Amino acid sequence: MKIQFPFDDSIGRLGAVRPAAAVAGLEPKPRSAILRRVCWLMAAFWSSSLSIAADGVPMAKGDTILFYGNAMVERLLEQGELEAYLQIAYAGHHLRIRSLAWTGDEVGHRLRPDGFADHLRTLLAAWPANVVVMGFGMNESFNGVAGVNEFRAQLETYLREIARRHPQARLVMLSPIAVEPGGPVDATVRNREVAAYVEEIAATARRSQALFVDLFSPSRTAYAHSPAPLTAYGIHLNAIGTREMARVIARALLGDALMARVNVGRIDEVARAAAQKSHHVAAI
């Protein structure tokens, strides 16, 4: 049996933030209020976030990084490359990294088995977070532009719960990826809808003093340059796509200087160990 815990069963600063036309990959239409708002909001982010992008999120010895979100976040941790970048960059820091993401999760709708609330309390006592990373928005975007207001309200409620549970944690908010062309849906139409949710996540991140990581623009660029598909059904990252987005997120978290010093020759080796660890801790 599964039950819903609306806001108390989950917990989670920029990547490449750009003016809206670049983030959405779309030219704002005169009649599109959503895309006009994306334009001026993201332009504001661009000017205020460059130093954060260069510096990343500082991490100390023994820090715990918790990841919350949907299937994209699950894959990022299960495959191992994202954790590998962090562990190699902070060798000797003994970072503790765990995914509490769940396939199908939304900010306002998260199904869990009976008794999970008690289990979560035990987990959080053992894994007090110093950095919380959240990745939502793709599932919610299927409600279309009409669902944006509800998403905004649910996201703000979710963040209040995160702040209550982790008052000292540094917050990171990932945008959803873009929809890859060639899938079963019209990518142009869907990306206009996803762009509206990217806008809301970016605006909420700014209000919450969280780091916003744009995956929408980098994923569109990656699709255009990749000779092979990077997703399944246009929205689920495959192994290649997961590797590409892991690199984007790692750069945002580490900053340019630290990312440049990562020994990429060790990524595959460490990723295999991180993936094995991820599967192990997910079962306990």
ABEGO torsion letter per residue (X at the ends): XBBBBAAAABXXXBBBBBBAAAAAGBBBBAABAAAAAAAAAAAAAAAAAAAAAAAEBBBBBGBBBBBBEBAAAAAAAAAGAAAAAAAAAABGAGBBBBBABBBGBBAABBBBBBGAAAAAAAAAAABBBABBBBBBGAAAAAAEAAAAAAAAAAAAAAAAAAAAABAABBBBBBBBBBBBBGBABBAAAAAAAAAAAAAAAAAAAAAAGBBBBBAAAAAAAAAAABABBABBGGABBBAAAAAAAAAAAAAAAAEAAAAAABBAAAAAAAAAAAAAAAAAAAAX
